[in-house]
């Protein structure tokens, strides 16, 4: 069972793929993408190749996503759970997919297996 769509007024961004904190307390993991992160040495992905992310890459990714979403209201459709976060496909106020916008801006890469799992579709 998939939960109902919800609105998320973004108040804080941890890194390029989340969590994004919503004003209502929901934490969102952006579906289908992977961005450099601060909390682990987990590899980043570029296609099928993996490499270790640096804090500078993580900070750049976060800054890009902050410019896209901070203090804006997203429309989000939950597609799963990850730890204490809702995994969601979110749409920016201008109608663009947040996942696609993050990829296009260089903040994240498509995570192929999750992209297929969550039926993300094509980026325009």
C-alpha positions in Angstrom: 0.0 0.0 0.0 1.4 3.4 -1.0 0.7 6.3 1.3 -1.0 9.4 0.0 0.8 12.2 -1.7 1.8 15.1 0.6 3.2 18.7 0.4 6.6 19.4 1.9 7.7 22.9 2.8 11.4 22.3 2.9 13.1 23.8 6.0 16.5 22.0 5.9 18.6 19.9 3.5 21.2 17.4 4.8 22.7 16.4 1.5 21.9 16.1 -2.2 19.6 13.1 -1.9 18.2 13.8 1.6 17.0 13.9 4.0 15.0 17.0 3.3 13.2 18.1 6.4 9.6 19.3 5.8 7.9 21.8 8.1 5.5 19.1 9.2 8.3 17.0 10.5 8.5 14.5 7.7 12.0 13.5 6.5 12.2 12.8 2.8 14.8 10.7 0.9 14.7 11.7 -2.7 13.8 8.7 -4.8 16.1 7.2 -7.5 19.2 9.2 -7.1 22.5 9.1 -5.1 24.5 12.1 -4.1 27.7 12.5 -2.2 27.1 12.4 1.5 28.8 13.4 4.7 28.0 10.4 7.0 29.9 7.6 5.3 32.6 6.5 3.0 29.8 4.8 0.9 30.8 5.1 -2.7 29.2 7.5 -5.1 28.0 6.2 -8.4 28.6 7.4 -11.9 26.9 4.9 -14.1 28.1 1.6 -12.9 31.4 2.9 -11.7 31.8 3.8 -8.0 34.2 6.2 -6.3 34.6 7.5 -2.8 32.9 10.9 -2.2 34.7 13.9 -0.6 33.2 16.3 1.8 33.7 19.1 -0.8 31.6 17.1 -3.2 28.9 16.6 -0.6 28.9 20.3 0.3 28.5 21.2 -3.4 25.7 18.8 -3.9 23.9 20.0 -0.8 24.3 23.7 -1.9 22.8 22.9 -5.3 19.8 21.1 -3.8 19.3 23.8 -1.3 19.0 26.3 -4.2 16.4 24.1 -5.8 14.2 23.4 -2.7 14.9 25.4 0.4 11.8 27.3 1.6 9.8 25.9 -1.3 6.8 23.6 -1.2 7.3 20.3 -3.0 4.5 17.9 -4.0 5.7 14.4 -3.0 4.5 10.9 -3.7 5.8 8.3 -1.3 7.3 5.2 -2.9 9.0 3.5 0.1 10.8 3.9 3.4 14.5 4.1 4.2 15.4 4.2 7.9 13.2 6.9 9.4 12.7 8.6 6.1 10.0 8.5 3.5 11.4 7.8 0.1 9.4 9.9 -2.3 9.2 11.2 -5.9 8.9 14.9 -5.5 8.0 17.7 -7.9 9.3 21.2 -7.7 6.9 24.2 -7.7 7.6 24.7 -11.5 6.5 21.1 -12.3 10.0 19.5 -12.7 10.9 16.3 -11.1 13.3 17.0 -8.2 15.3 13.8 -9.0 15.7 14.9 -12.6 16.6 18.5 -11.6 19.2 17.3 -9.1 20.8 15.1 -11.9 20.7 17.9 -14.5 22.3 20.3 -12.0 25.2 17.9 -11.2 24.1 17.4 -7.6 23.4 13.6 -8.0 23.5 10.7 -10.3 20.8 8.3 -11.3 20.8 5.1 -9.1 19.7 2.7 -11.8 18.3 -0.1 -9.6 16.2 2.3 -7.5 15.3 4.3 -10.5 13.7 1.2 -12.0 12.2 0.0 -8.7 10.5 3.3 -8.1 9.4 3.6 -11.8 10.9 7.1 -12.1 10.4 7.4 -15.8 12.3 9.7 -18.2 13.8 13.1 -17.4 12.8 15.9 -19.8 
